Amino acid sequence: MTTRTRTVAVLAATLLALVTACGGGGGQPAPPADTLKVWTLENLPDRLEAQKALAARFTQATGVKVDLVGVDEDQFSQLITSSAASNDLPDVVGALPLAGVRSLAANELLDTATAGKIVADLDPGTFSPRALELTKDKDTQLAVPSDGWAQLLLYRKDLLTAAGLPIPRTYADLATAAKALNKNGVAGFVGATTAGDAFTQQTFEHIALANNCEMVDAGGTVTLDSPQCQAAFAFYGDLIRTASVPGAQDADTTRASYFAGKAATMIWSSFILDELAGLRKDAAPSCPECAGNPRFLVDNTGVVNALTGPDGTQPAQFGEIVSWAVVADASTDPAARFVEFMMNDGYPDWIGFAPEGKIPARTGTKEEPNKFTALWRTLPAGVDVKKPLADYYPPDVLDALAGSLDTFRRWGITQGQGALVGATLGELPVPQAIAAMTSGEVDAAQAAKQADDAVTALQSSLR
């Protein structure tokens, strides 16, 4: 869930040097009108085969051949840089995360006119408004948002009910629940604290956004030592210190604690939902009750998508949105037709790769406004066992997930600091500050200043 986010971390620096030397993405000879080069970051073997089948359907319908290339997430930055240098860029890139979109846009490697036309043709009213906002630069549509995954707070409904506690939708309720349930070998809360892990930043950003803590302000000034951010650091540090488990925590250890029945609340991504349902053998619930009832944990888990802190004005959450990007100097007409196909006729198969982590950014069509979100609920999820999420999660949970893209916020993206976001995901100054705070080396105010100073230095290095 985090690797793709890290791959765009060095795009800004490498592409900036490249574009300065080469004069931008211009000069690329257009491929023949009946061929299209498409890169996809969805490169797992089964997903690549499914996309090849989709490409074959597109070719059969249009006569346009598709050269589909699965790109390893760890190699994307290097490949896009070398391809730009050799004037051999793809026409389209699929599953490109937000920071990647902004990095390519900053270096004029996107065909934004075609992206805007695609969204207009499909009807902006059929998309999540927030997904469109996060993929725009003012009024310019940079890419076509396809789907996303959400950061979530999971909680044990049975334990909260027995203790007479409310659903933890606020800082105050989460702190109360974590401390009250931190007993009898069960941690009240588990969350990431590892210094060298983007999952720690994603987890903390989820907490921080809820309290209106932003990485930068509208003018681009770094604000991680603002009162809202200091309060977010303090809240997270207090949760870890008073209600969690000892030692550095990451995605694997937090999930293991919750699946073993040893945690009452946890922050993780929506990719956990099929695992929680027991649909993946190598990551299945192992709680004492689970042996006799495999559904015990999923039936006793509640989900909160967006939190609110004391300084927050509305519920917010971290999430990633991936997009179809049309690259500068692409074969415009076939590129647009291909993306429109993938967002319409091919869309069910695209989001069907992993419904738990591919929440539709396009809810439906003008004629059928809920067509894709309704279908998404029925798509089989899982690895070893394939069943719809609706078989395990009640309508209210699926409603919250389907609408979660509209509560997404992201540090730096709408403030025009996509390159800085990418750089922070490479250097990870915020996770380093979190690790220092949760290990007792610094207090919350010092952690906020440490993060602020480090991100400010990174910003200066990009200028």
Helices and strands as residue ranges (DSSP letters): H 3-7, H 11-22, E 35-40, H 45-62, E 65-70, G 73-75, H 76-85, E 92-97, H 98-106, H 112-122, G 124-126, H 129-134, E 136-137, E 140-141, E 144-156, H 157-162, H 171-180, H 198-210, H 227-243, H 251-259, E 265-269, G 270-272, H 273-276, G 281-283, G 288-290, H 296-299, E 301-304, E 319-326, H 332-342, H 347-351, G 355-357, E 359-360, H 371-378, E 380-381, E 387-388, G 389-391, H 395-402, G 404-407, H 418-427, H 429-438, H 444-461
